Amino acid sequence: MGGTRTCLPHCSPCKCWESCRVLWSCALCPPPHLQHGGGHGPGSPTEPRGHGPGGASPGTRPRQEVSLLRWACAPLLWGHRGFCQEPDPGGPPARCQELWRDPRPSPALLRHVPARADAPPQDPPVLFPPAELQRRAAGLLGMEEALFVPTATMANLIAVMCHCQRRGAQLILGQDAHLHRFKHGGAAQVAGIHPQVLPDLPDGTFDLERLELTIREAHGSRYHPRPELICLENTHSSAGGRALPLAYLRQVRGLAGRYGLRVHMDGARLMNAAVAQDVEPARIARHCDSVSLCFSKGLGAPAGAVLAGRREFVAEAWRARKLLGGGMRQAGVLAAAARLGLERAEATLRRDHDNARRFAEGIQELNSPVCSVNLAAVETNIVMVSIRGGWPSPAELCQHLRAVSEEELAETGQAVSVLLFPWSAHAVRAVWHRDVSARDTELAKNKLEFVARKCQEKLAQGLRPTPPSAGGA
């Protein structure tokens, strides 16, 4: 950026499905579909050929995707919610409910936002500097200060680096913690920290007696790494989005204090926990020395996170951010989107939780031999669907949910493609976000019912057919 206008081709209404895949990467001009006065954003008077339900041109299959598959935020795709994918000649028109990932950023979050914000003091003032976002985030979390960083991965790594400044120090965390399983061992590779993992209970907590035994065994020992930090995850992703109980957090904090350890919370989905427990985020964060908060999950921003704690801790974190390459001159565009995400958090997340609960209740009502759900474990916006028996496998079930066929169109009157994530050997994961409406949730539930019924019929016949391709029959 840096003052250079870099505009990609306009998304003309007369173009076909390829136009919806144009990325808008210029913060200095409006999205392409707003530049020509027409386009296909929400509320636009016209819609391109082949776009939207019932508007498919011959040989194309437009899709509306509901993402419940993965945590990463998708690229900046501008256009209406029913964006299009590559056509499949001969396939039926399809709505695609994408429940496999967190949301695409809304055009409203980024429109007319300054490109430069995290700049030296002598640079011109900007509309919404990251310093203001940091101040608001620190107040929300009840901390002295906060630091804006590109990702929650960086926020958590910085926290480990600042809390454990002796190489070989011990970090205690769950064996299924996101920080442990999915970050390439960054705490060990970059920070030189020894991770000591404990089994996670089904609700995402530790057995406190085992936690204390682990600390006491190493505390003061000349033969064990020095325990210095306990890391908690809230909500706990691998536990299906469970919110850690406040009483448990208080007990962990007391135990850590007795042995001189600090507590860091990976709070990527902390706002979900606050909404689920109907408390202020500061009520949760008060039991920790530091906490991270991600803006690109349920809050819907394109990128960004904050790391909050005491003033001295954040000053040291600033240095670690510089070391890791996390300082950004163009942070204003991200900070403004994060601010809007925070302002709309409660209403958005409460709706997501309601939709996830409705989907889980629908699965329970199916009473299917193919899949089931533990309704008591659905506390926030994540639903773990358990797969029974040896077929279909989670990956095969996901393929069936994604595929569309003439049979589905004939029986249900619509073709819906649902994207879920095969989480483990016996489960698939669905994640709700602001792009998934109550109607989308109903469509996804109906598609799962259709697929489960067809799989049950095949099992009754002793057949295990190869899953269809995602393109359709």
C-alpha positions in Angstrom: 0.0 0.0 0.0 2.0 3.0 1.3 0.0 5.5 -0.8 -0.1 3.5 -4.0 -3.5 2.7 -5.5 -3.6 -0.9 -6.5 -7.1 -1.8 -7.9 -8.0 -5.2 -9.2 -10.4 -5.7 -12.2 -14.0 -4.6 -11.6 -16.7 -7.2 -11.0 -19.1 -6.3 -13.7 -22.7 -7.6 -13.5 -22.4 -8.9 -17.0 -19.7 -11.4 -16.1 -20.2 -14.9 -15.0 -19.1 -16.8 -11.8 -15.4 -15.9 -12.1 -16.1 -12.3 -11.2 -17.2 -13.2 -7.7 -13.7 -14.6 -7.0 -12.0 -11.2 -7.5 -10.1 -10.1 -4.4 -10.3 -6.5 -3.4 -7.0 -5.7 -1.8 -6.9 -1.9 -2.0 -7.8 0.0 1.1 -7.8 3.3 -0.7 -10.9 2.7 -3.0 -14.3 1.0 -2.5 -14.9 -2.6 -3.4 -15.2 -3.3 -7.2 -18.9 -4.1 -7.1 -19.6 -0.7 -5.7 -17.5 1.2 -8.2 -19.7 0.6 -11.2 -23.0 1.4 -9.4 -24.6 -2.0 -9.8 -22.9 -5.2 -8.7 -24.2 -7.9 -6.4 -23.7 -6.8 -2.9 -26.5 -7.0 -0.3 -29.4 -4.9 -1.4 -28.1 -4.3 -4.9 -30.8 -3.7 -7.5 -29.4 -6.2 -10.0 -27.8 -9.6 -9.8 -25.3 -11.0 -12.3 -26.4 -13.9 -14.5 -25.9 -17.2 -12.8 -26.0 -15.8 -9.3 -28.3 -16.6 -6.4 -31.0 -19.3 -6.0 -32.9 -19.9 -9.2 -30.7 -17.6 -11.2 -28.2 -20.1 -12.6 -27.4 -19.7 -16.2 -27.1 -23.0 -18.2 -24.2 -25.0 -17.2 -23.4 -23.3 -13.9 -24.2 -24.2 -10.4 -24.1 -21.2 -8.0 -23.5 -22.0 -4.4 -24.1 -20.3 -1.1 -21.6 -21.6 1.5 -22.0 -21.8 5.2 -18.6 -22.3 6.8 -18.4 -24.5 9.9 -15.1 -26.2 9.0 -12.0 -24.3 10.2 -10.9 -21.4 12.3 -8.9 -19.5 9.7 -10.6 -16.4 8.1 -11.0 -16.7 4.4 -9.7 -14.1 1.9 -11.5 -10.8 1.4 -14.2 -11.9 -1.0 -16.6 -9.1 -2.0 -20.1 -9.7 -3.2 -23.3 -11.1 -1.9 -23.4 -13.9 0.6 -24.4 -16.4 -2.1 -21.0 -16.3 -3.7 -20.2 -18.6 -6.6 -17.8 -21.4 -7.1 -16.6 -23.0 -10.2 -19.5 -24.4 -12.3 -20.0 -28.1 -12.7 -21.5 -28.7 -16.2 -24.6 -30.9 -15.9 -25.0 -30.6 -12.2 -28.2 -29.2 -10.5 -28.3 -25.7 -9.1 -27.0 -25.9 -5.5 -27.0 -23.8 -2.3 -23.7 -24.4 -0.4 -23.9 -24.2 3.4 -20.3 -23.7 4.5 -20.0 -24.7 8.2 -16.3 -25.5 8.2 -14.5 -22.3 9.0 -14.9 -18.8 10.5 -16.4 -15.9 8.6 -15.4 -13.9 5.6 -15.0 -10.2 6.6 -18.0 -8.1 5.8 -17.5 -5.2 3.3 -19.0 -2.9 5.9 -16.1 -3.7 8.3 -13.5 -2.4 5.9 -15.1 0.2 3.7 -13.5 3.7 3.8 -11.0 2.8 6.5 -7.5 4.4 6.6 -4.7 2.3 5.3 -2.0 3.6 7.6 -2.3 3.6 11.4 0.5 1.8 13.2 3.0 4.5 12.1 5.6 6.7 13.7 4.4 9.7 15.8 5.4 12.1 13.1 3.1 10.6 10.5 -0.3 12.2 9.9 -3.1 11.3 12.3 -5.5 8.5 11.3 -9.2 7.8 11.8 -8.8 4.8 14.2 -5.3 4.1 15.4 -4.5 0.7 16.9 -3.6 2.5 20.1 -7.3 3.2 20.6 -8.2 -0.4 19.9 -5.6 -1.5 22.4 -7.0 0.8 25.0 -10.6 -0.4 24.5 -9.5 -4.1 24.5 -7.5 -3.6 27.7 -10.6 -2.1 29.4 -12.8 -4.9 28.1 -10.5 -7.5 29.5 -9.8 -5.7 32.8 -6.1 -5.4 32.1 -3.7 -2.5 32.3 -2.6 -2.5 28.7 -3.0 -4.5 25.5 -1.0 -5.0 22.3 -2.4 -5.4 18.8 -0.7 -8.2 16.8 -1.5 -9.9 13.4 -2.7 -13.2 14.8 -3.6 -15.1 18.0 -0.8 -17.5 17.2 1.7 -14.7 17.6 -0.1 -13.4 20.7 0.2 -16.7 22.5 3.8 -17.2 21.4 4.7 -13.7 22.7 3.0 -14.5 26.0 5.1 -17.7 26.4 8.3 -15.8 25.5 7.6 -13.0 28.0 6.5 -15.2 30.9 9.3 -17.8 30.4 12.5 -16.0 29.8 14.8 -18.8 30.9 15.4 -21.3 28.2 14.2 -24.8 29.2 11.5 -23.4 31.5 8.4 -25.6 31.7 5.0 -24.7 30.2 2.1 -26.7 31.5 -0.8 -27.1 29.1 -3.4 -29.6 27.8 -2.4 -32.3 25.4 -5.3 -31.2 23.1 -4.6 -27.5 23.5 -4.5 -25.6 20.3 -1.2 -24.0 21.3 0.3 -27.5 21.7 -1.2 -29.4 18.8 -1.5 -27.0 15.9 1.4 -24.5 16.1 4.4 -26.6 15.0 5.8 -26.6 18.5 6.5 -22.8 18.3 6.9 -22.6 22.1 9.8 -25.1 21.8 11.2 -24.0 18.5 11.2 -20.3 18.9 11.0 -19.7 22.7 13.1 -22.7 23.8 10.4 -23.7 26.3 9.7 -27.3 27.5 6.0 -28.2 27.2 4.6 -30.5 29.9 1.2 -31.7 28.7 -1.7 -33.0 30.9 -4.7 -34.9 29.8 -7.7 -32.7 29.0 -11.0 -33.7 30.6 -14.1 -33.7 28.3 -15.0 -30.2 29.4 -11.6 -28.8 28.5 -10.3 -28.6 32.1 -7.5 -30.3 33.9 -7.7 -32.7 36.9 -6.5 -30.2 39.5 -4.9 -32.9 41.7 -2.9 -34.1 38.8 -2.0 -30.5 37.9 -0.7 -29.8 41.4 1.2 -33.1 41.5 2.9 -32.2 38.2 3.9 -28.8 39.6 5.0 -30.1 43.0 7.1 -32.8 41.4 9.2 -30.3 39.4 9.1 -27.4 41.9 12.5 -27.0 43.5 13.8 -30.1 41.8 17.3 -30.1 40.4 16.3 -32.7 37.8 13.2 -31.3 36.3 12.6 -28.2 34.1 11.4 -25.2 36.2 7.6 -24.8 35.9 6.8 -21.2 35.2 3.6 -21.0 33.2 0.2 -22.6 33.0 -1.7 -22.1 29.7 -5.5 -22.5 29.5 -7.7 -22.4 26.4 -11.1 -20.7 26.6 -13.3 -21.6 24.9 -11.7 -25.0 24.4 -11.8 -25.9 20.7 -11.0 -29.6 20.9 -13.6 -30.0 23.6 -16.3 -28.6 21.3 -16.2 -25.0 22.3 -16.7 -25.6 26.1 -16.4 -22.5 28.3 -14.1 -23.0 31.3 -16.1 -22.6 34.6 -15.3 -19.5 36.6 -14.8 -21.6 39.8 -12.2 -23.7 37.9 -10.3 -20.6 36.8 -10.2 -19.3 40.3 -8.8 -22.7 41.6 -6.1 -22.8 38.9 -5.1 -19.2 39.7 -4.9 -20.0 43.5 -2.8 -23.1 42.8 -0.4 -21.2 40.5 0.0 -18.5 43.1 1.0 -21.0 45.8 3.9 -22.2 43.6 4.9 -18.9 42.0 3.6 -19.8 38.5 1.9 -17.4 36.1 -1.3 -18.1 34.1 -1.9 -17.3 30.5 -5.2 -17.8 28.7 -5.5 -18.5 25.0 -8.7 -16.6 24.7 -9.1 -16.8 20.9 -12.8 -17.4 21.5 -13.0 -15.6 24.9 -16.0 -13.5 23.8 -17.9 -16.7 23.1 -17.3 -17.8 26.7 -18.4 -14.5 28.1 -21.6 -14.5 26.1 -22.3 -18.2 27.1 -21.7 -17.5 30.8 -23.4 -14.1 30.6 -20.5 -12.3 32.3 -18.2 -9.5 31.3 -14.9 -10.7 29.7 -13.0 -9.1 32.5 -14.7 -11.5 35.0 -13.0 -14.3 33.1 -9.6 -12.6 32.5 -9.2 -11.6 36.1 -7.9 -15.0 36.9 -5.0 -14.8 34.5 -1.8 -12.8 34.2 -2.2 -12.4 30.5 -4.9 -13.2 27.9 -5.1 -13.2 24.1 -8.2 -12.4 22.1 -8.7 -13.1 18.4 -10.7 -10.8 16.1 -10.9 -13.0 13.1 -13.0 -15.8 14.5 -16.5 -15.1 15.8 -16.0 -11.4 15.8 -15.7 -11.5 12.0 -12.7 -9.2 11.3 -10.3 -10.2 8.5 -7.2 -10.5 10.8 -5.7 -9.4 14.1 -5.6 -10.2 17.8 -4.6 -8.6 21.1 -2.5 -9.7 24.0 -3.3 -8.0 27.3 -1.7 -8.0 30.7 0.2 -5.7 33.1 2.0 -2.7 31.8 5.5 -4.1 32.2 4.4 -7.3 30.5 3.0 -5.5 27.5 6.1 -3.4 27.2 8.2 -6.6 26.9 5.6 -8.0 24.5 6.1 -5.0 22.2 9.7 -6.0 21.9 8.8 -9.6 21.2 6.3 -8.5 18.5 9.1 -6.5 16.8 11.4 -9.5 16.9 8.7 -11.7 15.3 7.9 -9.2 12.5 4.4 -8.3 13.9 4.6 -4.5 13.6 2.4 -3.2 10.8 2.2 0.3 9.3 -1.1 -0.5 7.7 -2.7 -1.8 10.9 -5.5 0.9 10.8 -7.6 -1.0 8.3 -7.5 -4.1 10.6 -8.0 -2.1 13.8 -11.1 -0.5 12.5 -12.6 -3.8 11.5 -11.7 -5.3 14.9 -13.4 -2.4 16.6 -16.7 -3.0 14.8 -16.4 -6.7 15.6 -16.1 -5.9 19.3 -19.0 -3.5 19.2 -21.3 -6.1 17.6 -20.0 -9.1 19.5 -22.8 -9.9 21.9 -25.6 -9.9 19.4 -23.6 -11.8 16.8 -22.3 -14.4 19.1 -25.6 -15.0 20.9 -27.2 -15.6 17.5 -24.4 -18.0 16.6 -24.9 -20.0 19.8 -28.6 -20.2 19.2 -28.1 -21.5 15.7 -25.5 -24.1 16.8 -27.8 -25.3 19.5 -30.7 -25.6 17.0 -28.5 -27.7 14.7 -27.4 -30.0 17.5 -31.0 -30.4 18.7 -32.0 -31.4 15.1 -29.3 -34.1 15.1 -30.5 -35.5 18.4 -34.0 -35.6 17.2 -32.9 -37.8 14.2 -31.8 -40.6 16.5 -29.7 -41.9 13.6 -27.4 -44.9 13.8 -25.0 -42.9 11.6 -24.3 -39.8 13.8 -25.1 -38.4 17.2 -24.3 -35.3 19.3 -23.8 -34.7 23.0 -26.3 -31.9 23.5 -24.9 -31.0 27.0 -21.5 -30.3 25.4 -22.9 -27.6 23.0 -22.3 -24.4 25.0 -21.2 -21.9 22.3 -20.8 -21.9 18.5 -19.1 -25.3 18.0 -20.9 -28.7 17.5 -18.9 -31.9 17.5 -20.9 -34.6 15.6 -19.9 -38.1 16.6 -19.8 -40.8 13.8 -21.0 -44.2 14.8 -19.7 -47.5 13.3 -17.0 -47.9 10.7 -18.9 -46.3 7.8 -19.1 -43.7 6.7 -15.9 -42.3 8.1 -15.8 -38.6 9.1 -14.1 -37.7 5.8 -16.6 -39.8 3.8 -19.6 -38.2 5.6 -18.1 -34.7 4.8 -17.9 -35.7 1.2 -21.5 -36.9 1.1 -22.6 -33.6 2.8 -20.7 -31.5 0.2 -21.9 -33.4 -2.8 -25.2 -32.6 -4.6 -27.2 -35.0 -6.8 -30.3 -35.3 -8.9 -31.7 -37.7 -6.3 -31.5 -35.0 -3.6 -33.1 -32.5 -5.9 -35.9 -34.9 -6.8 -36.6 -35.9 -3.1 -36.2 -32.5 -1.3 -36.8 -30.0 -4.1 -33.4 -28.4 -3.5 -29.7 -29.1 -3.8 -27.7 -28.0 -0.8 -23.9 -28.5 -0.3 -22.8 -28.4 3.3 -19.1 -28.1 4.2 -18.0 -29.6 7.6 -14.5 -30.5 8.8 -13.5 -34.1 9.6 -12.0 -33.3 13.1 -10.9 -36.8 14.3 -11.3 -40.5 13.6 -14.8 -40.4 15.0 -16.1 -36.9 14.7 -16.7 -34.0 12.4 -16.8 -30.3 13.6 -19.2 -27.5 12.7 -18.5 -23.9 13.6 -21.1 -21.1 13.5 -20.3 -17.5 12.7 -22.0 -14.3 11.5 -22.3 -15.5 7.9 -24.6 -18.4 8.9 -28.2 -17.5 9.3 -31.1 -19.4 10.9 -32.2 -20.4 7.4 -28.7 -21.7 6.6 -28.8 -23.7 9.8 -32.1 -25.3 8.8 -30.8 -26.1 5.3 -27.7 -27.7 6.8 -29.8 -29.7 9.3 -32.1 -31.0 6.5 -29.1 -32.0 4.4 -27.5 -34.0 7.2 -30.9 -35.7 7.8 -31.0 -36.6 4.0 -27.4 -37.9 4.0 -27.9 -39.9 7.2 -31.0 -41.5 5.9 -29.3 -42.5 2.6 -26.3 -44.0 4.5 -28.7 -45.9 6.8 -30.5 -47.4 3.7 -27.1 -48.4 2.2 -26.1 -50.0 5.5 -29.4 -52.0 5.6 -28.6 -53.3 2.2 -25.1 -54.2 3.1 -23.6 -51.7 0.8 -20.8 -49.2 1.4 -20.6 -47.1 -1.8 -17.7 -44.9 -2.6 -18.6 -41.3 -1.6 -19.6 -39.1 -4.6 -17.4 -36.3 -5.7 -18.2 -32.8 -4.4 -19.3 -31.7 -7.8 -22.5 -33.8 -7.8 -23.9 -36.9 -9.4 
